Amino acid sequence: MNTIPYETKRQSVAINHDLSFTIKSLLDQQQFYDPLDQAKRLGICSAAWPIFGMLWPSSVQLALKLLKYPTPEDHHLLEIGCGLGIASLTAQSLGYNITASDRHPLAGKFLAKNAKLNDLPAIRFKHAQWGNVPIPSLADTNAPLLTGHYQHIIASDVLYEPNAAIEVARFIHQFADEKCTVWVIDPSRGYHNHFTREMAQYGFTLQEHIRLSEPVNNAPYKGRLLIYAK
């Protein structure tokens, strides 16, 4: 049993000139701490364990798009694969009705801490993961399971392996309202065309394909914003 706690750090993350957050994240991708095998039972291996706790540039791009493209305040928003919750924090700061979700048993804890660090109200968090996985135990997820339907679903860097296009599209269909808009930030991993074809099977049409090149925290970025609607 691994009894060495994981290490963390705090950093300032600028979304734009007017909005920045203090973010608690894992120190690096070498962290691992699963003494009760919760992550293991959820299908998260040691190599994948720290991914949720890293700052990924695509999450900042998603947050930036929330600032640039206003969403109706009465809509229910869902962020999937939220990780540290950069986009969900932005949505909360804008007063949106946001639910954040992730599969990692510590994601809700980090999200709550980051909301508190930035003097924001607590963000609703649910456990959710795509793929052919058994219904998990609440003792492992540390959060209620995702339910309901949403008018707006957002995600960043979730198309990271070949099967993701199929699995993420099916997952979105499961939780999308009859009329739903979906935003996906993709850092050009090569699966977006496959994802668009899968989304079409569920009635979603690609509305916009926007190339992204704005730097993130002064670092170069290349990717795309995919906007779907039905």
C-alpha positions as a printed Julia matrix, in Angstrom:
230×3 Matrix{Float64}:
   0.0    0.0     0.0
   1.28   3.42   -0.95
   1.23   5.64    2.16
   3.11   8.63    0.72
   0.73  11.59    0.26
   0.62  13.4    -3.05
   2.25  16.83   -3.35
   0.51  19.97   -4.59
   1.27  23.54   -5.58
  -0.59  26.79   -6.14
  -0.32  28.89   -9.25
  -1.98  31.92  -10.79
  -3.88  31.21  -14.0
  -4.85  34.16  -16.18
  -7.96  33.63  -18.32
  -7.79  37.16  -19.74
  -6.78  40.63  -18.53
  -9.82  40.85  -16.27
 -10.05  37.36  -14.81
  -7.49  35.14  -13.12
  -7.66  32.33  -10.6
  -5.44  30.93   -7.89
  -5.39  27.21   -8.63
  -4.35  24.29   -6.45
  -2.96  21.5    -8.63
  -0.74  18.48   -8.31
   2.96  19.28   -8.17
   3.73  17.22  -11.29
   2.68  14.12  -13.21
   4.73  11.87  -10.95
   2.11  11.99   -8.18
   0.11   8.94   -7.16
  -1.86   8.17   -4.01
  -4.59   5.55   -3.96
  -4.27   3.81   -0.57
  -7.86   2.47   -0.62
  -7.77   1.41   -4.29
 -10.67   3.74   -5.1
  -9.13   4.94   -8.35
  -8.13   1.39   -9.28
 -11.72   0.18   -8.93
 -12.83   3.11  -11.12
 -10.45   1.97  -13.85
  -7.8    4.66  -13.25
  -4.27   3.26  -13.48
  -1.23   4.81  -11.79
  -0.12   6.52  -15.03
  -3.55   8.14  -15.5
  -4.04   9.0   -11.82
  -2.41  12.5   -11.88
  -3.99  13.67  -15.14
  -7.0   15.26  -13.45
  -4.76  17.4   -11.26
  -2.63  19.01  -13.95
  -3.29  22.38  -15.58
  -4.05  21.72  -19.24
  -3.96  24.69  -21.67
  -7.19  23.59  -23.38
  -9.12  24.15  -20.14
  -8.05  27.79  -20.17
  -9.14  28.1   -23.79
 -12.56  26.73  -22.82
 -12.82  29.23  -19.98
 -11.91  32.03  -22.37
 -14.67  30.99  -24.76
 -17.21  31.14  -21.92
 -16.23  34.78  -21.46
 -16.43  35.56  -25.18
 -19.64  33.67  -26.01
 -22.36  34.42  -23.44
 -24.72  31.59  -22.54
 -28.36  32.1   -21.47
 -28.36  32.31  -17.68
 -31.37  30.0   -17.37
 -29.57  27.16  -19.12
 -28.15  24.24  -17.18
 -24.45  23.83  -18.03
 -22.42  20.67  -17.63
 -18.65  20.42  -17.83
 -17.46  16.86  -18.46
 -13.94  15.71  -17.61
 -13.53  18.92  -15.63
 -10.19  18.1   -13.98
  -9.23  21.13  -11.91
 -12.4   22.89  -13.04
 -10.99  26.01  -14.72
 -14.02  26.35  -17.02
 -16.47  25.56  -14.22
 -14.87  28.23  -12.03
 -15.28  30.7   -14.88
 -18.93  29.72  -15.36
 -19.53  30.11  -11.64
 -17.93  33.56  -11.66
 -20.35  34.52  -14.47
 -23.33  33.38  -12.43
 -24.19  30.38  -14.62
 -25.98  27.28  -13.38
 -22.98  24.96  -13.71
 -22.45  21.32  -12.81
 -18.91  19.97  -13.02
 -18.16  16.29  -13.51
 -15.15  14.0   -13.64
 -14.29  10.37  -12.96
 -11.43  10.94  -10.52
 -12.26  10.44   -6.82
 -10.29  13.56   -5.86
 -11.58  15.92   -8.56
 -14.47  17.17   -6.43
 -12.12  17.88   -3.54
  -9.77  19.94   -5.71
 -12.7   21.78   -7.31
 -14.11  22.72   -3.9
 -10.7   23.95   -2.75
 -10.21  26.03   -5.89
 -13.64  27.62   -5.57
 -12.83  28.53   -1.96
  -9.4   29.92   -2.9
 -11.12  32.31   -5.32
 -13.99  33.3    -3.01
 -16.59  31.6    -5.21
 -19.65  29.66   -4.05
 -19.27  25.91   -4.02
 -19.73  24.31   -7.44
 -22.05  21.35   -7.86
 -19.92  18.27   -8.61
 -20.95  14.83   -9.86
 -19.06  11.66  -10.71
 -19.23  10.74  -14.39
 -17.16   8.69  -16.8
 -17.7    7.43  -20.32
 -16.97   4.04  -21.82
 -18.22   0.57  -20.98
 -17.72   0.73  -17.24
 -19.78  -0.77  -14.41
 -21.84   1.47  -12.15
 -19.35   2.53   -9.47
 -19.76   2.48   -5.72
 -20.4    5.85   -4.08
 -17.72   4.87   -1.59
 -15.2    5.05   -4.45
 -16.47   8.12   -6.32
 -16.65  10.44   -3.27
 -19.53  12.17   -5.11
 -23.07  11.43   -6.35
 -23.4   10.0    -9.84
 -24.32  12.36  -12.68
 -28.0   12.51  -13.59
 -30.32  14.81  -15.55
 -30.17  16.57  -18.91
 -28.39  19.77  -19.84
 -28.89  22.5   -22.44
 -25.19  23.24  -22.73
 -22.33  20.73  -22.39
 -18.69  21.8   -22.45
 -15.42  19.89  -22.49
 -11.72  20.36  -23.15
  -9.13  17.83  -24.32
 -11.39  14.78  -23.95
 -10.67  13.28  -27.4
  -7.32  11.87  -26.31
  -7.53   8.29  -27.62
  -9.13   6.48  -30.6
 -12.18   5.17  -28.72
 -12.89   8.54  -27.12
 -14.81   9.83  -30.15
 -17.36   7.04  -29.83
 -17.52   7.01  -26.04
 -17.7   10.78  -25.5
 -20.39  11.22  -28.19
 -22.5    8.48  -26.58
 -22.0   10.03  -23.16
 -23.04  13.49  -24.37
 -26.15  12.02  -25.98
 -27.07  10.42  -22.64
 -27.05  13.72  -20.76
 -28.02  16.23  -23.47
 -31.38  17.96  -23.4
 -33.68  17.76  -26.44
 -32.11  21.04  -27.54
 -28.47  21.22  -26.6
 -25.3   23.04  -27.59
 -21.93  21.35  -27.13
 -18.51  23.01  -27.05
 -15.37  20.9   -27.28
 -11.86  22.32  -27.19
  -9.53  19.95  -29.03
  -5.74  20.51  -29.1
  -5.47  18.84  -32.51
  -5.1   15.26  -31.29
  -6.51  13.95  -34.57
  -9.89  12.51  -33.6
 -12.21  15.47  -34.2
 -13.51  14.3   -37.6
 -14.41  10.92  -36.15
 -16.11  12.67  -33.24
 -18.16  14.85  -35.62
 -19.4   11.73  -37.43
 -20.33  10.1   -34.13
 -22.16  13.21  -32.93
 -24.18  13.29  -36.16
 -25.63   9.89  -35.27
 -27.26  11.53  -32.25
 -28.66  14.49  -34.17
 -25.85  16.96  -33.51
 -24.65  19.17  -36.37
 -21.25  20.85  -36.4
 -22.1   24.57  -36.35
 -18.62  26.09  -36.13
 -15.03  24.91  -36.37
 -12.85  27.72  -35.03
  -9.06  27.57  -35.13
  -7.44  28.65  -31.86
  -4.01  30.19  -31.55
  -4.27  32.52  -28.54
  -1.4   31.93  -26.08
  -2.22  30.41  -22.7
  -0.25  31.89  -19.81
   2.21  33.28  -22.39
   2.75  29.83  -23.93
   1.88  29.05  -27.59
  -1.31  27.13  -28.25
  -2.78  25.51  -31.34
  -6.15  23.79  -31.37
  -9.79  24.21  -32.3
 -13.18  24.98  -30.84
 -15.89  22.63  -32.1
 -19.48  23.81  -31.62
 -22.35  21.35  -32.11
 -26.09  21.85  -31.76
 -29.31  19.96  -32.14
